[in-house]
Amino acid sequence: MFNQIIDSHIHLDLYSDKQRQKLLKSLDHTISGLITVSFHLESSKQNLELSREFDFIHPAFGFHPEQEILSDQELEKLFSFIIEHHNEMIAIGEVGLPYYKKQEDHTLPYEAYIEVLEQFIKLAKKLDKPIILHSIYEDAALVCNILEEYNMKNAHFHWFKGDPFTLERMMRNGYYISITPDVLYEREIIQIVRNYPLEQLMVETDGPWGFEGPFSQKMTHPSMIHTSIRAIADIKKISIEQCYQQLFNNTKYFYF
């Protein structure tokens, strides 16, 4: 039976050294790749070093939006790093808009975050690299506007949550979304899986972010994806083997 998986979104550098060593040592033959996304410049540097040590680790470089906005000088340093090492990165990411931070601080300079995201999209387009997006709910429509403006097709919305109209727009544009282990218990995610084309789905953990249900109190591990795939197959009413094969092929097609 075909059971190969690729974790399309994991923050490998955010695990403690002990956790990361345990995770890497416990990976079995079914896990053929990890796409490890970055929070900022130092995170990008660490993920680059991990990719040089392990050939199944594929780094993405970027700036996670749920933090203080970068200064012009900091952004310039990150962009210089990305350009210098673009042949070693698989994508630009994780980038996007600070939805959760905005809920906490309504005075957040949102235009500044939009401008930074626009620069990342322009850079991804210039370097011919996919872009990995943190963009949910009402932010997603805004991000779609920018992607469409720059005719950026290779967009991966990780752990997407949002309204049916934006979801339909994303489908039409050919954007991919990735599903986390909460597909086992979150109705919103189950409904998204039910409605989104299997051909535009990937799977992820977003580790070390933790999950509930059967994963409560457990360290997030790429092997959890096996359970996610069984749930997706059940939702889509297809065989487990077909689900494995399609999700694996989707990720290979999008990234490799």
Secondary structure, 3 states (H helix, E strand, C coil): CCCCEEEEEECHHHCCHHHHHHHHHCCCCCEEEEEECCCCHHHHHHHHHHHHHCCCEEEEECCCCCCCCCCHHHHHHHHHHHHHCHHHCCEEEEEECCHHHHHHCCCCCHHHHHHHHHHHHHHHHHHCCCEEEECCCHHHHHHHHHHHHCCCCCEEEECCCCCHHHHHHHHHHCCEEEECHHHHCCHHHHHHHHHCCHHHEEECCCCCCCCCHHHCCCCCCCCHHHHHHHHHHHHHCCCHHHHHHHHHHHHHHHHC
